[in-house]
């Protein structure tokens, strides 16, 4: 079994201005692989990420690329 623990701090905006980028800490099977890593913007394929202002809350989206994946304890 593979486990991922993700600690997420959402980006913060004041109006249209980015005050703090999103910050993520990721543990894979209990081993820290990213610690307090700032993110450049939303993820994408072959694009340079850029933040756009958005509300502080929103949906959680998980991607599986059509593979057999089961998410638990979210």
N, C-alpha and C positions, 0 to 999 in steps of 0.2 A: 504494500500500500504506500502511496505517496501522500504526503501531507504538505500543505502550504499554509503558513500563517502570514497574513498581510495586515500591516498597521498603516493606515492611510490618513493623511491630513490633507483635506481639500484645499485647493488654491483659494486665496482671499482677494477680493476686489473692493476698491473704493470707487464707486461709479464705474468708469471704463478702465481705470488704472489697476494693474496687477500689483498688489501689495506683497503677497507671498506666493511662490509657486507651490504646487502640490508636492508633498514629501511622502515617500514610501519607504517602509522597512519590510523586507521579505525574508521569511525563514522557510527553508525547504528541508523537510524531515528534521526539524529542530536546529538546522545549521543556518546561520545568518549569511545570506547571499547579497543582500543590499541593506545598508544601514543608513537611515535618514538621508536618502538620495533624493535630491530635488529633481522634478520632472520638467521638461521643456514645454510641455503642452500635451494635448490629446495624442494618443498613439495612432499610428497609421503606417501604411506600407509605402516606402519610397517617397515620403513627403517630409518636409521640414515642419515640425509642429509649431503652432502658434496659439497662444491663449486668446480666447474671446470671452468677454464678460458673461457670466451666467449666475443664476441664483446659487446660494450656498448649499442647497439640497437638490437631489435629483435621483433618477433611477440608478440602480446598480446593474451593469451589463457585463455578463460573462460570455466569453467566446470559446467555442469548442472545435471549430473548423470541420464539423461533421463527424468527428471521431467519437468513439464510445467513451463518454465521460459522465461521471455521476458526481454532482456537487452535493455535499452534506454540511451541516453545521455552519450555515452562512448567517 
